[in-house]
Amino acid sequence: MAHADKPIGNPLGETLASPSSYAPEVLFPIARDPARKAIGLSDQLAMHGFDHWQAFELSWLDKNGKPCVSVAELYFDCNSPSIVESKSLKLYLNSFNHERIQSIDLLRATIQSDLETASGSAVEVIVHSLSDYRLLMAKNFAPSVGRGALRVDLDQFPLIDQAVPLDASILKVSRLVKQQGQDNTAVEKRYVSDLFRSNCPVTNQPDWASIEIKVSGVEIEESSLLSYLCSFRNHQGYHEECAERIFVALSHQCKPESLQVSMNYLRRGGLDINVYRSSSPVAYTEKRGRDVRQ
């Protein structure tokens, strides 16, 4: 598959036609470091996790010219030097539409190589047939609760009036004190909400997400947490930046024994992006199942 080598700028906000042939040069990396410095993320705060992308508009031609369609899952480690801008990824995947490709293995390997070049780190790529993905979707539709986790639905609680956007000082926290003779295993609470909205920093179009916050060692007062999350409603930030801003704020303000922030964003342009940040290592297999809004 021949292609041009000249890279393009950020395509977000531009009116661009999909490439007519294989075009890895359209992939546009965005360095993670500037956003992390802006939110005060330091090396002293342990943060693990990954970004899980699902691509539902992957299509190409087989060796005889017959169209094929699949669903691809893409896993980026949160420590990769760069993220890949989502519109550039859509354009890149569309560039396969008229390419004859000998096998799914070749397609998968090509996508993996190009994304590793763009992100500067290892990327795991899985290409599912539609029949396989239907079985996977049926098996993993509902989000997992997690062993020992107590679920709290934040959306039933009222908001605090006049909350200052992105001001984590609004959070009210109580620390759980273990009584003598109690199991030393920290009780984990799982706070969930479907009300999160932020905005694209380039187009200012809304990005919607369902969010799960798991903490141990503390309890967060529900209205204060929901008010903080809803204060992102007019914030302009990429998906990854929003998740990391929340992770840093909760780490500093609440000081939990453990913390995990999981954000499942609604699909746009055939892509959904799911961001996981955790105080301890988290495997790709621990991703949440699809929910009703995805």
C-alpha positions as CSV (number, residue, x, y, z in Angstrom):
1,M,0.0,0.0,0.0
2,A,1.7,3.1,-1.2
3,H,1.2,6.5,0.5
4,A,2.5,10.0,0.8
5,D,4.9,10.8,3.5
6,K,4.0,14.5,4.1
7,P,2.1,14.9,7.4
8,I,-0.9,17.1,7.7
9,G,-1.9,19.5,10.5
10,N,-4.7,19.0,13.0
11,P,-7.8,18.1,10.9
12,L,-10.2,18.9,13.7
13,G,-12.5,21.7,12.7
14,E,-11.5,21.5,9.1
15,T,-13.7,20.3,6.2
16,L,-11.7,17.4,4.7
17,A,-12.7,14.5,2.4
18,S,-11.7,11.0,3.4
19,P,-8.5,9.9,1.7
20,S,-9.0,7.9,-1.5
21,S,-6.2,5.5,-0.7
22,Y,-4.2,4.3,2.3
23,A,-2.9,7.4,4.1
24,P,-1.1,6.9,7.5
25,E,0.3,10.4,7.1
26,V,-3.1,11.9,8.2
27,L,-2.6,10.6,11.8
28,F,-2.1,13.6,14.0
29,P,-0.4,13.0,17.4
30,I,-1.0,15.4,20.3
31,A,1.6,15.3,23.1
32,R,0.2,14.4,26.5
33,D,2.7,16.5,28.6
34,P,1.3,20.0,28.1
35,A,-2.2,19.1,29.3
36,R,-0.7,17.2,32.2
37,K,1.4,20.1,33.3
38,A,-1.6,22.4,33.1
39,I,-3.6,20.3,35.5
40,G,-0.7,19.9,37.9
41,L,0.0,16.2,37.3
42,S,3.4,15.4,38.8
43,D,5.7,12.4,38.9
44,Q,4.9,12.1,42.6
45,L,1.3,11.0,41.9
46,A,1.1,7.4,40.7
47,M,-1.2,7.1,37.7
48,H,-1.8,4.0,35.6
49,G,-4.4,3.2,33.0
50,F,-5.2,3.1,29.3
51,D,-7.3,4.6,26.6
52,H,-9.7,2.1,24.9
53,W,-11.0,3.1,21.5
54,Q,-13.6,1.2,19.5
55,A,-14.0,1.8,15.7
56,F,-17.3,0.8,14.2
57,E,-16.7,2.0,10.6
58,L,-13.7,-0.1,9.6
59,S,-14.1,-1.3,6.0
60,W,-11.8,-2.5,3.3
61,L,-11.8,-4.7,0.1
62,D,-10.7,-8.3,0.0
63,K,-8.4,-9.5,-2.7
64,N,-11.3,-9.9,-5.1
65,G,-12.7,-6.4,-4.4
66,K,-15.5,-7.4,-2.1
67,P,-16.2,-4.9,0.8
68,C,-15.5,-6.2,4.3
69,V,-16.5,-4.6,7.6
70,S,-15.3,-5.2,11.1
71,V,-15.1,-3.6,14.5
72,A,-11.7,-2.7,15.9
73,E,-10.6,-2.2,19.5
74,L,-7.5,-0.1,20.0
75,Y,-5.7,0.1,23.4
76,F,-3.2,2.9,24.1
77,D,-1.1,2.9,27.4
78,C,-1.7,6.1,29.3
79,N,2.1,6.6,29.4
80,S,2.4,6.9,25.7
81,P,4.1,10.2,24.7
82,S,1.1,11.2,22.5
83,I,-2.6,10.6,22.0
84,V,-3.9,10.4,18.4
85,E,-6.5,13.1,17.5
86,S,-9.8,11.4,16.9
87,K,-10.8,13.0,13.5
88,S,-7.4,12.1,12.1
89,L,-7.9,8.5,13.2
90,K,-11.3,8.4,11.5
91,L,-9.7,9.8,8.3
92,Y,-6.9,7.2,8.6
93,L,-9.3,4.3,9.0
94,N,-11.5,5.5,6.1
95,S,-8.3,5.5,4.0
96,F,-8.6,1.7,3.9
97,N,-12.1,1.8,2.3
98,H,-10.9,1.3,-1.3
99,E,-7.7,-0.8,-0.5
100,R,-7.5,-4.5,-1.4
101,I,-6.0,-6.2,1.6
102,Q,-4.9,-9.8,1.6
103,S,-5.9,-10.7,5.1
104,I,-7.3,-9.4,8.4
105,D,-3.9,-10.2,10.0
106,L,-2.2,-7.8,7.5
107,L,-4.8,-5.1,8.2
108,R,-4.4,-5.5,12.0
109,A,-0.6,-5.4,11.8
110,T,-0.7,-2.3,9.5
111,I,-3.0,-0.4,11.9
112,Q,-0.9,-1.4,14.9
113,S,2.4,-0.3,13.3
114,D,0.9,3.1,12.2
115,L,-0.6,3.8,15.6
116,E,2.5,2.9,17.4
117,T,4.5,5.3,15.2
118,A,1.9,8.1,15.9
119,S,1.6,7.5,19.6
120,G,5.2,6.7,20.3
121,S,4.4,3.5,22.3
122,A,3.0,0.0,22.0
123,V,-0.6,-0.3,20.9
124,E,-2.8,-3.4,21.0
125,V,-5.2,-3.8,18.1
126,I,-8.0,-6.4,17.9
127,V,-10.1,-6.7,14.8
128,H,-13.4,-8.5,15.4
129,S,-15.8,-9.9,12.8
130,L,-19.3,-8.7,13.3
131,S,-20.5,-12.1,14.4
132,D,-17.7,-12.3,17.0
133,Y,-18.4,-8.8,18.2
134,R,-22.2,-9.5,18.6
135,L,-21.3,-12.3,20.9
136,L,-18.9,-10.1,22.8
137,M,-21.5,-7.3,23.1
138,A,-24.1,-9.7,24.5
139,K,-21.7,-11.1,27.0
140,N,-20.3,-7.8,28.2
141,F,-23.1,-5.3,27.8
142,A,-23.7,-4.3,31.4
143,P,-20.9,-2.5,33.4
144,S,-19.3,-4.8,35.9
145,V,-19.9,-3.8,39.5
146,G,-16.6,-5.2,40.9
147,R,-16.1,-7.4,43.8
148,G,-17.0,-5.8,47.1
149,A,-18.0,-2.5,45.5
150,L,-21.0,-0.5,46.8
151,R,-22.7,1.3,43.9
152,V,-24.0,4.8,44.4
153,D,-26.0,6.4,41.6
154,L,-25.1,10.1,41.8
155,D,-27.8,11.3,39.4
156,Q,-30.6,11.0,42.0
157,F,-29.0,13.7,44.2
158,P,-29.4,17.5,43.9
159,L,-26.7,19.9,42.8
160,I,-25.2,22.5,45.0
161,D,-26.1,26.0,43.9
162,Q,-23.5,28.2,42.2
163,A,-20.7,25.6,42.1
164,V,-17.6,27.2,40.7
165,P,-16.5,25.3,37.5
166,L,-13.8,22.7,38.1
167,D,-13.3,23.8,41.7
168,A,-12.6,20.5,43.6
169,S,-12.7,22.3,47.0
170,I,-16.5,21.8,46.8
171,L,-15.9,18.1,47.5
172,K,-17.0,17.0,51.0
173,V,-15.1,13.9,52.2
174,S,-15.2,11.7,55.3
175,R,-12.5,9.2,56.0
176,L,-13.5,5.7,56.9
177,V,-11.9,4.6,60.2
178,K,-11.6,0.8,60.7
179,Q,-12.7,-0.5,64.0
180,Q,-10.6,-2.9,66.0
181,G,-11.2,-6.4,64.8
182,Q,-12.5,-5.3,61.4
183,D,-11.2,-6.7,58.1
184,N,-8.3,-4.6,57.0
185,T,-9.5,-4.7,53.4
186,A,-10.8,-1.2,52.5
187,V,-14.4,-1.0,51.5
188,E,-14.7,0.2,47.9
189,K,-17.4,2.6,46.8
190,R,-18.4,3.0,43.2
191,Y,-20.0,6.3,42.2
192,V,-21.6,6.4,38.8
193,S,-23.2,9.2,36.7
194,D,-24.5,9.6,33.2
195,L,-24.7,13.4,33.3
196,F,-21.1,14.3,32.4
197,R,-20.6,16.7,29.5
198,S,-17.5,18.6,28.4
199,N,-16.7,20.3,25.1
200,C,-14.2,19.7,22.3
201,P,-11.4,22.3,22.7
202,V,-11.3,23.0,18.9
203,T,-14.9,22.8,17.7
204,N,-16.7,23.4,21.1
205,Q,-19.1,20.6,20.3
206,P,-20.4,18.7,23.3
207,D,-18.8,15.4,24.4
208,W,-21.0,13.2,26.5
209,A,-19.8,10.5,28.9
210,S,-20.9,8.0,31.6
211,I,-18.4,8.0,34.4
212,E,-17.5,5.6,37.2
213,I,-15.4,6.6,40.2
214,K,-14.2,3.9,42.5
215,V,-12.6,4.9,45.8
216,S,-11.6,3.1,49.0
217,G,-10.8,4.5,52.4
218,V,-13.1,7.5,52.0
219,E,-16.7,8.5,51.3
220,I,-17.5,11.5,49.1
221,E,-20.7,13.3,49.8
222,E,-22.9,12.6,46.7
223,S,-24.2,16.1,45.9
224,S,-20.7,17.6,46.1
225,L,-19.2,15.0,43.8
226,L,-22.1,15.3,41.3
227,S,-21.8,19.1,41.4
228,Y,-18.1,18.9,40.7
229,L,-18.6,16.6,37.7
230,C,-21.4,18.6,36.3
231,S,-19.3,21.8,36.5
232,F,-17.3,20.4,33.5
233,R,-20.4,21.2,31.3
234,N,-18.8,24.2,29.6
235,H,-15.2,23.1,30.0
236,Q,-13.1,22.6,26.8
237,G,-10.9,19.6,27.0
238,Y,-10.0,16.4,25.3
239,H,-11.4,13.2,26.8
240,E,-8.1,12.1,28.3
241,E,-7.5,15.6,29.8
242,C,-10.9,15.6,31.5
243,A,-10.3,12.1,33.0
244,E,-6.9,13.1,34.3
245,R,-8.1,16.4,35.7
246,I,-10.7,14.5,37.7
247,F,-8.2,11.9,38.8
248,V,-5.7,14.6,40.0
249,A,-8.4,16.6,41.8
250,L,-9.8,13.6,43.6
251,S,-6.4,12.4,44.5
252,H,-5.4,15.7,46.1
253,Q,-8.7,16.7,47.6
254,C,-10.0,13.4,48.8
255,K,-6.8,11.4,49.4
256,P,-8.4,8.0,49.0
257,E,-6.5,4.8,49.7
258,S,-7.2,3.7,46.1
259,L,-8.8,5.5,43.1
260,Q,-10.0,4.6,39.7
261,V,-11.7,7.0,37.2
262,S,-13.4,5.3,34.2
263,M,-15.1,7.4,31.5
264,N,-17.1,5.9,28.6
265,Y,-17.7,8.5,26.0
266,L,-20.5,8.3,23.5
267,R,-19.7,7.4,20.0
268,R,-18.9,10.1,17.4
269,G,-18.0,9.5,13.8
270,G,-18.0,5.8,14.3
271,L,-15.5,6.0,17.2
272,D,-16.0,5.8,21.0
273,I,-13.2,6.6,23.4
274,N,-13.0,5.1,26.9
275,V,-10.5,6.5,29.4
276,Y,-9.2,4.6,32.5
277,R,-7.0,6.2,35.1
278,S,-6.1,4.4,38.3
279,S,-3.8,4.6,41.3
280,S,-2.7,1.0,40.8
281,P,-2.0,-0.9,37.6
282,V,-5.1,-1.8,35.6
283,A,-5.2,-4.4,32.8
284,Y,-6.9,-3.9,29.4
285,T,-9.2,-6.8,30.4
286,E,-10.6,-4.7,33.2
287,K,-12.4,-2.3,30.9
288,R,-16.1,-1.7,31.5
289,G,-18.8,-3.4,29.4
290,R,-20.9,-1.4,27.0
291,D,-23.8,0.5,28.6
292,V,-27.1,1.7,27.1
293,R,-25.7,5.0,25.9
294,Q,-23.0,3.4,23.8
